[in-house]
Amino acid sequence: MNVCKVPDMCKDMEYKYITEDSKTRVYLSVVREFNEAEYEKYYIRKKKEKVRKRILFIARALKYALPVLASTILYNMLSNKLYLERGSHEIGSEIVFVGIFGIALFWFLNWFIGGDEH
């Protein structure tokens, strides 16, 4: 047998280990032959599951990051507007509005994306 054909033969078969009771020998027997179509379906299903898990991770991470970023941007915009009116950088009523906005955005994303129970 050609040495180059051995890995191809091993790839095309699955093995089941069978042991003897009184000896330490291990024998290999063929369970079934390699099915290319079945493996293709399995590979596609695993790939879709991996993509789904990545999307869920990004969605859950954005559920926490997006309200913080949006509130920070809104606060900067409001404080710059109010700086022109007040003439100084003070923290005023805009912080209450920004806090309520951030919490409302988090609740909306929590309802839209779902909780972290899964």
Backbone as CSV, one residue per row, in Angstrom:
resi,resn,N_x,N_y,N_z,CA_x,CA_y,CA_z,C_x,C_y,C_z
1,MET,0.846,-1.177,0.000,0.000,0.000,0.000,0.887,1.234,0.000
2,ASN,0.504,2.197,-0.762,1.232,3.458,-0.834,1.016,4.239,0.452
3,VAL,2.079,4.836,0.976,2.006,5.583,2.229,1.101,6.801,2.082
4,CYS,1.011,7.374,0.902,0.170,8.550,0.681,-1.318,8.217,0.755
5,LYS,-1.693,6.953,0.539,-3.103,6.581,0.563,-3.613,6.266,1.960
6,VAL,-2.730,6.066,2.922,-3.151,5.699,4.277,-3.978,6.800,4.932
7,PRO,-3.572,8.095,4.914,-4.422,9.120,5.532,-5.786,9.235,4.867
8,ASP,-5.855,8.992,3.542,-7.137,9.052,2.857,-8.055,7.931,3.315
9,MET,-7.503,6.754,3.528,-8.309,5.642,4.008,-8.781,5.896,5.427
10,CYS,-7.915,6.452,6.269,-8.289,6.718,7.655,-9.344,7.824,7.734
11,LYS,-9.308,8.765,6.820,-10.275,9.860,6.806,-11.660,9.353,6.446
12,ASP,-11.732,8.323,5.612,-13.011,7.846,5.099,-13.716,6.864,6.033
13,MET,-13.151,6.572,7.195,-13.761,5.597,8.095,-13.792,6.141,9.519
14,GLU,-14.816,5.732,10.261,-14.861,6.004,11.687,-14.566,4.696,12.399
15,TYR,-13.906,4.787,13.546,-13.503,3.584,14.255,-14.197,3.510,15.609
16,LYS,-14.443,2.298,16.048,-15.006,2.054,17.359,-14.014,1.167,18.106
17,TYR,-13.672,1.582,19.327,-12.714,0.818,20.102,-13.427,-0.320,20.834
18,ILE,-12.856,-1.521,20.707,-13.378,-2.703,21.389,-12.228,-3.279,22.203
19,THR,-12.437,-3.521,23.488,-11.379,-4.088,24.334,-11.760,-5.494,24.756
20,GLU,-10.746,-6.295,24.983,-10.965,-7.634,25.512,-10.968,-7.564,27.030
21,ASP,-11.669,-8.507,27.666,-11.785,-8.471,29.125,-10.491,-8.849,29.824
22,SER,-9.811,-9.893,29.396,-8.669,-10.408,30.129,-7.336,-9.871,29.638
23,LYS,-7.323,-9.146,28.542,-6.067,-8.651,28.001,-6.154,-7.142,27.841
24,THR,-5.039,-6.524,27.603,-5.017,-5.074,27.438,-5.001,-4.672,25.970
25,ARG,-5.275,-5.584,25.092,-5.255,-5.278,23.676,-6.492,-4.467,23.283
26,VAL,-6.312,-3.584,22.321,-7.412,-2.777,21.804,-7.497,-3.038,20.308
27,TYR,-8.678,-3.385,19.844,-8.889,-3.647,18.430,-9.757,-2.540,17.842
28,LEU,-9.544,-2.276,16.583,-10.343,-1.269,15.884,-11.255,-1.966,14.895
29,SER,-12.511,-1.557,14.887,-13.432,-2.093,13.890,-14.159,-0.924,13.227
30,VAL,-14.474,-1.087,11.966,-15.130,-0.030,11.214,-16.594,0.037,11.641
31,VAL,-17.060,1.240,12.011,-18.456,1.433,12.376,-19.261,1.734,11.123
32,ARG,-18.843,2.709,10.363,-19.510,3.061,9.113,-18.548,3.854,8.260
33,GLU,-18.897,3.992,7.013,-18.037,4.736,6.106,-18.326,6.224,6.194
34,PHE,-17.393,7.004,5.786,-17.493,8.461,5.830,-18.533,8.930,4.820
35,ASN,-19.491,9.731,5.276,-20.547,10.239,4.408,-20.301,11.728,4.171
36,GLU,-19.961,12.081,2.971,-19.593,13.469,2.640,-20.782,14.418,2.782
37,ALA,-21.957,14.012,2.339,-23.144,14.876,2.409,-23.550,15.123,3.856
38,GLU,-23.482,14.081,4.668,-23.831,14.221,6.084,-22.843,15.145,6.801
39,TYR,-21.574,15.001,6.471,-20.567,15.874,7.074,-20.764,17.324,6.639
40,GLU,-21.154,17.544,5.402,-21.404,18.900,4.886,-22.538,19.548,5.665
41,LYS,-23.628,18.814,5.885,-24.749,19.334,6.667,-24.312,19.665,8.095
42,TYR,-23.544,18.773,8.677,-23.055,18.984,10.045,-22.175,20.227,10.112
43,TYR,-21.286,20.393,9.154,-20.369,21.532,9.130,-21.130,22.843,8.953
44,ILE,-22.121,22.860,8.066,-22.919,24.076,7.838,-23.711,24.426,9.091
45,ARG,-24.290,23.414,9.748,-25.054,23.657,10.977,-24.161,24.215,12.080
46,LYS,-22.963,23.671,12.237,-22.031,24.165,13.250,-21.586,25.590,12.937
47,LYS,-21.361,25.879,11.663,-20.940,27.219,11.260,-22.048,28.241,11.536
48,LYS,-23.302,27.885,11.231,-24.431,28.779,11.500,-24.588,29.008,13.001
49,GLU,-24.397,27.968,13.782,-24.509,28.099,15.235,-23.428,29.019,15.790
50,LYS,-22.222,28.920,15.237,-21.136,29.788,15.681,-21.420,31.252,15.331
51,VAL,-21.936,31.497,14.135,-22.284,32.866,13.731,-23.410,33.395,14.614
52,ARG,-24.394,32.555,14.911,-25.510,32.953,15.772,-25.014,33.338,17.163
53,LYS,-24.091,32.574,17.708,-23.551,32.893,19.036,-22.775,34.197,19.017
54,ARG,-22.039,34.452,17.949,-21.307,35.718,17.853,-22.256,36.905,17.769
55,ILE,-23.330,36.771,16.996,-24.310,37.854,16.873,-24.980,38.114,18.217
56,LEU,-25.334,37.053,18.938,-25.943,37.228,20.257,-24.982,37.900,21.234
57,PHE,-23.707,37.550,21.176,-22.725,38.178,22.060,-22.599,39.667,21.753
58,ILE,-22.546,40.014,20.473,-22.440,41.433,20.085,-23.693,42.187,20.499
59,ALA,-24.859,41.571,20.313,-26.110,42.231,20.694,-26.168,42.467,22.199
60,ARG,-25.732,41.484,22.980,-25.746,41.652,24.437,-24.728,42.680,24.900
61,ALA,-23.588,42.733,24.233,-22.592,43.739,24.591,-23.080,45.137,24.228
62,LEU,-23.720,45.265,23.080,-24.248,46.565,22.663,-25.400,47.022,23.544
63,LYS,-26.099,46.065,24.147,-27.210,46.423,25.025,-26.711,47.262,26.204
64,TYR,-25.485,47.020,26.649,-24.916,47.795,27.754,-24.106,48.993,27.251
65,ALA,-23.423,48.832,26.146,-22.530,49.893,25.661,-23.291,51.026,24.980
66,LEU,-24.331,50.700,24.245,-25.051,51.716,23.483,-25.715,52.786,24.361
67,PRO,-26.396,52.436,25.459,-26.956,53.497,26.306,-25.893,54.411,26.914
68,VAL,-24.762,53.851,27.282,-23.689,54.670,27.858,-23.136,55.631,26.810
69,LEU,-22.873,55.126,25.617,-22.349,55.988,24.563,-23.353,57.059,24.138
70,ALA,-24.620,56.661,23.990,-25.636,57.629,23.581,-25.837,58.691,24.658
71,SER,-25.826,58.284,25.921,-25.982,59.256,27.011,-24.795,60.198,27.079
72,THR,-23.600,59.687,26.850,-22.403,60.532,26.870,-22.442,61.559,25.742
73,ILE,-22.813,61.112,24.563,-22.902,62.037,23.427,-23.979,63.090,23.678
74,LEU,-25.134,62.651,24.188,-26.217,63.592,24.481,-25.789,64.593,25.554
75,TYR,-25.086,64.126,26.581,-24.629,65.034,27.643,-23.651,66.070,27.090
76,ASN,-22.726,65.636,26.253,-21.772,66.580,25.663,-22.479,67.625,24.805
77,MET,-23.454,67.191,24.032,-24.193,68.145,23.201,-24.972,69.137,24.069
78,LEU,-25.665,68.628,25.083,-26.448,69.508,25.947,-25.568,70.451,26.760
79,SER,-24.452,69.946,27.280,-23.595,70.817,28.089,-22.956,71.908,27.233
80,ASN,-22.628,71.601,25.980,-22.089,72.645,25.095,-23.155,73.693,24.774
81,LYS,-24.401,73.256,24.555,-25.487,74.207,24.315,-25.715,75.087,25.539
82,LEU,-25.750,74.452,26.701,-26.014,75.209,27.925,-24.820,76.060,28.348
83,TYR,-23.620,75.705,27.915,-22.448,76.536,28.190,-22.596,77.893,27.516
84,LEU,-23.152,77.876,26.301,-23.358,79.140,25.595,-24.377,80.023,26.322
85,GLU,-25.386,79.409,26.944,-26.378,80.188,27.667,-25.876,80.636,29.036
86,ARG,-25.228,79.705,29.773,-24.802,80.000,31.141,-23.500,80.793,31.195
87,GLY,-22.601,80.468,30.305,-21.290,81.106,30.332,-20.274,80.357,31.172
88,SER,-20.641,79.221,31.742,-19.701,78.404,32.525,-20.119,76.939,32.438
89,HIS,-19.144,76.081,32.713,-19.415,74.638,32.682,-19.937,74.218,34.054
90,GLU,-21.218,74.082,34.170,-21.852,73.625,35.403,-22.725,72.416,35.087
91,ILE,-22.890,71.601,36.096,-23.787,70.458,35.926,-25.152,70.893,36.427
92,GLY,-26.122,70.840,35.557,-27.458,71.291,35.910,-28.488,70.215,35.661
93,SER,-29.632,70.623,35.220,-30.752,69.704,35.031,-30.551,68.762,33.848
94,GLU,-29.567,69.038,32.997,-29.363,68.151,31.842,-28.914,66.761,32.264
95,ILE,-28.280,66.651,33.444,-27.816,65.337,33.892,-29.004,64.438,34.228
96,VAL,-30.102,65.014,34.719,-31.304,64.228,35.009,-31.907,63.701,33.701
97,PHE,-32.007,64.575,32.706,-32.545,64.159,31.414,-31.683,63.080,30.772
98,VAL,-30.374,63.250,30.852,-29.458,62.266,30.256,-29.573,60.929,30.977
99,GLY,-29.690,60.942,32.301,-29.858,59.698,33.064,-31.143,58.979,32.711
100,ILE,-32.237,59.728,32.626,-33.518,59.126,32.251,-33.458,58.587,30.826
101,PHE,-32.811,59.314,29.928,-32.656,58.859,28.549,-31.856,57.552,28.487
102,GLY,-30.757,57.477,29.236,-29.931,56.263,29.234,-30.671,55.059,29.782
103,ILE,-31.419,55.257,30.875,-32.177,54.143,31.458,-33.295,53.706,30.515
104,ALA,-33.975,54.674,29.901,-35.043,54.325,28.959,-34.486,53.571,27.755
105,LEU,-33.345,53.993,27.256,-32.727,53.294,26.127,-32.307,51.883,26.520
106,PHE,-31.784,51.708,27.725,-31.411,50.369,28.202,-32.641,49.479,28.319
107,TRP,-33.720,49.998,28.885,-34.945,49.194,29.006,-35.486,48.807,27.636
108,PHE,-35.447,49.738,26.694,-35.912,49.422,25.338,-35.045,48.322,24.719
109,LEU,-33.725,48.443,24.828,-32.845,47.423,24.251,-33.006,46.088,24.968
110,ASN,-33.232,46.132,26.270,-33.451,44.897,27.027,-34.734,44.214,26.570
111,TRP,-35.774,44.997,26.281,-37.011,44.433,25.774,-36.831,43.931,24.337
112,PHE,-36.127,44.693,23.501,-35.970,44.352,22.095,-35.034,43.167,21.889
113,ILE,-33.883,43.190,22.542,-32.881,42.125,22.374,-33.211,40.930,23.250
114,GLY,-33.681,41.183,24.440,-33.983,40.109,25.379,-33.015,40.133,26.534
115,GLY,-33.360,39.366,27.558,-32.527,39.314,28.749,-31.307,38.441,28.565
116,ASP,-30.573,38.271,29.645,-29.330,37.490,29.615,-29.517,36.081,30.162
117,GLU,-30.762,35.605,30.246,-30.978,34.293,30.837,-30.496,33.162,29.956
118,HIS,-30.316,33.398,28.659,-29.837,32.333,27.762,-28.499,32.718,27.235
